[in-house]
């Protein structure tokens, strides 16, 4: 487990994988119990920071994918094509059977 004391890098400087791995270790320590209240609070706070880093990194990756897909005209990372959901797309083009979809 990565210690939550001074040897741990600031959460904002971590990559996704490093933050995720430390977050998993923090959760394991909290679930194991045996820590003092102060230690548990410090672990919880570190876990919150790490979770925020992971969320920001994932959101950034999604934005990059969306930008690339939009440039290529292939839709977005959430599965929509040019902002139209697949269900809507089928209704708009005659239920899809006319163009080879079943």
Beta strands, then each sheet from edge to edge (+ up, - down):
end
